[in-house]
Amino acid sequence: MSKRIPVHLVVGFLGAGKTSLLLDQLRQRQDKERCAVLVNDFGEARIDATLLGGRVAIQEIAGGCVCCTAPADLVPALDVLLQDPKLDRIFIEATGLARPSDILDTLSRSTLKERIFLAPVVAVLDPRRLVGMAPPLVLEQMDASDVLVCNWNDSTDMHAQEAVQAHAQGHFPPWLAVVESTKGGVPTDLFDLRRKGPSIRMRQTTPSTQGYAAASQTWSPDTIFDLKALKELFEKSGAERIKGLFHTDLGWTVLQRAGGTVSACASGLRSVSAVDVIVKGGEEQGKVLLQAIDDARYHADPHSIGQLTLSDGKGYSAALNRWSLATLPGQVPEVSTLVPKRQGTGVFLSEIVNLLHPGPQAEVMLVASDGMVSGPTAVSELGRAVLVYLLDGGELPANKGGPFRIFVPEGEGACANVKGLARIELVEK
């Protein structure tokens, strides 16, 4: 079996110092490893590619963001780099406007997953961005990373340092490392850190804990949990404290219980599902709770295969098949008229969502059968996104993204790259 190549996603907001970090890494590795870089320039200037050129094999995706207008180019570009049998490592330098979670989802579902593995995601941060109102995309890039590199250390003041510390305290699971840097210089071994695989850890009760026991467990990122079941379990558990990150049927979610209250929020991290619990009564209670969490896995309804489930998030759900989809208004007899080089019969996604009677501020999440979930998208921004349900008069096959797949005309509508669509979930704000 051929070796699997580590792929590092390097993200960071505009001007954070991603290119400086990559140039330093390539310099340190030039006599030790054969590296390649996939550069995603948002504009057409190709400045980053010019800086890196001559040192290493380069593939470019110019003119758009790999998580948005150019996702279809990502996998083919990587495939070109992987043709080199002596290759040891690939770096992806995403544009400063990229959403890491979308890129990671594309890679994890691609045909390359048997030839690559996703190494730690490295976020390069200018800590000064955290002072005051931080750009939401900066926080999203930090949230999705395994390693945080705080660049511009020579220009960072106390307020910026305190802001980084505050974010580090609330990040779960904790970053594998948080390092300071000037001009992007960091040790090479930072890129080889790995989160532990599936494991269970019980911590002994001591007198100082006053009868409380702590327990932790991790799962493979391929394990998918039932978010509704987890929420119900957390509410009924009676645990003093629970903090977990789970790959659920509604996406990657940080789920917590504190002071008897359960809260949930989306997460960009993709490397591991993990939970920390604190219970009163000793280790046995901790083991029971961990087992209950492990049992709350998602099991697709076998009767739902070939059906698209609609849910309003309040208890109402309905199922559509390809015949009922064909009765809706907004039919697209041939999707290639909107999305060149694509084939199939579809219907505008907005017409399907209208069956749920969305409010003016409503958002939707698109859920695939393998657990991949698009970020919340305003119904008003769906544009001319098309759900394709037929190919040559028959069911859209799985190897082409079926039985239901979303295509979005370039420059329009929702940002989505969803194959194997299984559910549309309405979220009222």
C-alpha positions, 0 to 999 in steps of 0.5 A, a space after each residue: 500500500 502506498 504511503 498517505 501524504 499529510 496535508 496541512 491547511 494553513 489559514 489566517 486572516 488577511 495580512 496575518 503572515 501565512 506566506 511568511 510561515 510557509 516560506 520559513 517551513 520550506 526553508 527548514 525542510 528543503 534538505 529533508 523533505 519533498 514538499 508541495 504547496 497549493 496556493 489559493 489567491 483570492 485575486 488575480 495578482 498571484 503574489 503568493 505563488 510568485 514568492 513561493 515559486 522556484 522552491 517547491 512544486 506549486 499548484 494554484 487556484 486563482 480568482 476565488 476562494 477554495 471554500 466558495 467559488 472554487 471548491 471544484 478545483 481543490 481536489 484536481 489540483 491536489 491530485 496533480 501534486 500527488 502524482 509525484 511519487 517522492 512527495 512527503 508533505 503538502 501545504 494548502 495556503 488558503 486565502 485570508 477569506 476562507 472558511 476552514 471547515 468547508 475546505 476540510 469537509 471537501 477533503 474528507 469526502 473526496 476521492 483522495 482520502 485514501 491517499 492523504 490524511 488531514 494533518 493539524 490545521 494551523 491558524 496564523 493570527 495577528 493578535 491585534 485583530 482580537 482587540 475590540 470587535 474581532 472580525 467573525 472570520 478570524 474567530 472562525 479560523 481560530 475555532 477550526 484550528 488545531 495549532 494557533 500561531 500568534 504572529 507579529 509578536 514584536 508588535 503585540 501589546 498586553 491587550 492583544 496578549 490578554 485577548 489571546 489568553 481569554 480565547 484559549 481558555 474557552 477553546 474546546 478541545 484545547 489547541 495542541 499548541 499556542 506559540 508566539 512567532 515573529 515573521 512566521 518562524 516556528 519549529 517544524 515539529 509543530 506540524 506533526 502534532 496529533 490529537 489522540 485517537 479514541 480513548 477513555 480516561 478516568 481521573 481518580 477521586 481525591 479528598 480535595 475534589 469533595 466526592 467528584 470524579 472527572 472522566 474524558 473520552 474521545 472518538 474518531 471524527 467518523 463517528 456521528 452522534 444524534 444531536 437531539 439525543 445528546 441534548 436530551 441526555 445532557 439535560 437529564 444527566 444531573 452531571 455537575 459539568 459537561 463540555 464536549 465537541 461532537 460530530 453530529 447529524 447536524 454538524 460539528 457542535 460544541 455541547 455543554 452543561 453548566 449550572 443545569 443549563 445545556 447550550 450548543 453552538 456550531 464548531 469549525 474543528 474537524 479532528 476529533 469528537 471529545 467530551 470532559 465530564 464532572 460527576 458526583 459519586 465517583 468513577 462508576 457514575 462517570 463511566 455510566 455517563 460516558 457509556 450513555 454518550 457513546 450510545 447516543 450515536 446517529 442511526 439513519 432510518 433505513 426507510 428514509 433511503 432515497 428520501 429527502 427529509 424536511 424539518 422545521 426544527 420544531 417537531 414538524 418533518 416531511 419526506 419527499 422522493 424524486 417523484 414528489 420533487 418533480 411536482 414542485 414549481 421551479 423545475 430546472 429541466 437541465 441544470 447545465 443551463 445554470 451550471 456548465 458541465 453539470 447534468 441532471 434535472 432539478 428544482 430550485 432549492 428555494 421552492 423546497 424550503 418554501 414548503 416549511 413556510 420560513 420566516 423572514 429571518 430563517 436560515 437553512 442547514 443542508 445535511 448529507 447522509 455522511 454527516 457533512 453539514 453546510 453552515 447556516 444559510 439565510 433563505 433569502 440568499 439561496 438564489 438559484 441554487 438547484 437540487 438535482 434529483 434525476 439523471 437521464 430520467 433515473 435516480 442520480 447515482 451515489 457516485 455522482 453525488 446522489 440521490 440528491 445533490 446541490 449545485 450553485 451557479 457561479 457567483 450566486 446564492 448559497 455557498 454549498 458543496 453538498 453531495 448525498 443530501 439527506 435533510 434540510 433543516 430550518 433554523 428560525 433566528 
